[in-house]
Amino acid sequence: MTMSSHSSLRHRLILLSIGVLALYYVLVSLFSIVFMEPYYLHKVEQSLVDAYSTIREEGEINLTTISQLEEGNLSFVIADRETLDVVYNSQMSDKFLNDMVAHMLPFIRDYAGASDTGYNINADEMYQHTTSGATVSKERRVTLGGVTKEYVLDISTSYASIAQATTISVQFSLIVGLLVMIIAVVAFSRMATMVTKPVTQITSIANQIAHLDFSQKCQSDLGGEIGVMANSVNTMSDVMQDYITRLQTANDQLKEDIRLQQEQEEARKNLVSNLSHDLKTPIGLISGYADGLRSGMAKTDDEVQEYCDVICDESDRMMSMILRMMELFRLESGTVEMVKEEFDLSDLLDYVTEIFTIEIEKEQIDFQKDYPDSLYITSDYFCVEQVVTNYMQNAVSHMGDGKKLRISVQDRGSCYRVSLFNSAKAIPQEEQGRIWDSFYRLDKSRTRSRRESGLGLSIVRSNMELLGGEYGVENTEGGVIFWAEFPKGPEPSQLA
């Protein structure tokens, strides 16, 4: 809601309030002019009837009762019903008026006595005179003439011109109404502000919500329908914010899944490309040496043996590459389920190093072991074995000139860190993040002498991500260290 619409609502409320007040005063004035005089006359006549009923019920003349009734501006002429002698007269001062009443008594007795109610009422202008007969004033009077068992009653009261009184009343009401309207305008203006201010706030916040801005909240202690509306807007804001947050999270996750899918697709393309490239060499060599044997190019037994050795070596290399590739596919498919168990890491390390004993001795590698006999961990045995095996294969294949290999274990508190040092050349910092990619080699020559597949460190990465452990590489003096961490497990004595 804009400021102009806010002002418009406020002005409409004020104008509506003024209109209601004006209509009220117009109706009051109209009803006063039209209906006040008949109503007033009715009330005057009723007071006369009540006085007549009181005297009739008492039967006897009670001056105390009459005195009380006269305090209500009533005048009485009471005469004996038989003789018409006046026994009480409230207006002894006016001779002519008394004579007129005396003249009226027989008429009242005959006429009122013949009526069902025992009385009749007349309204007329009455004149007051001096003793000399001069008229000194006139007034409007209402007279009740009635009879009881013993008396004839003339009860009268004067009433001013109700039209004049009504005019004065209307004028006074207009003045009072103007003052009331001024006060009402101020009061309604404040009340309108009290109403429109929270409505404006709620509208503004609702507009912010429409633009996905949930930073503001409506005042919730307003009470009444506006308070209910404010709380509803707050609830709507919270629900929409939660829904949009979850939707945004799902959208971000979808984007991440798409990105990972694209990366995996790109990785598959690179894998196929690199695999095709790497398989060309052994396939070409096998094919070439086999053709040489078939065509009789090997003349001596030694040459035949050499040809056969090359074919066997390249077949083994190709088979190793295919098996590693299949293992990498299995790990990256997301279908591998870990089987965690407690086992001795020292035994696993001894087993893996024993596999490489022949190659270590053949290459005359200076090999050292530095770890205690009992190192119990809780992990997947097959995954840990693959990590250590591929680290060993990578270390033996990249000895460098020093030909030193050392495997050690450090206690890191909650885990054991297995470290493999070899005397390879330092890995450039910018290359350390890429060596874990499939078919990536620091040596771009791809020589046959190193029976590499380019998949070993990729298999390490996939296994460690599956285990949720830390791993890495770092350069050190005289070589390179590859490491991986595995969580400790309970000792056999603790399990017992």
Secondary structure, 3 states (H helix, E strand, C coil): CCHHHHHHHHHHHHHHHHHHHHHHHHHHHHHHHHHHHHHHHHHHHHHHHHHHHHHHHHCCCCHHHHHHHHCCCCEEEEEECCCCCEEEECCCCCHHHHHHHHHHHHHHHHHHHHCCCCEEEEEEEEEEECCCCCEEEEEEEEEEEEECCCEEEEEEEECCCHHHHHHHHHHHHHHHHHHHHHHHHHHHHHHHHHHHHHHHHHHHHHHHHHCCCCCCCCCCCCCHHHHHHHHHHHHHHHHHHHHHHHHHHHHHHHHHHHHHHHHHHHHHHHHHHHHHHHHHHHHHHHHHHHHHHHHCCCCCHHHHHHHHHHHHHHHHHHHHHHHHHHHHHHHHCCCCCCCEEEEEHHHHHHHHHHHCHHHHHHCCCEEEEECCCCCEEEEEHHHHHHHHHHHHHHHHHCCCCCCEEEEEEEECCCEEEEEEEECCCCCCHHHCCCCCCCCCCCCCCCCCCCCCCCCHHHHHHHHHHHHCCCEEEEEECCEEEEEEEEEECCCHHHHC
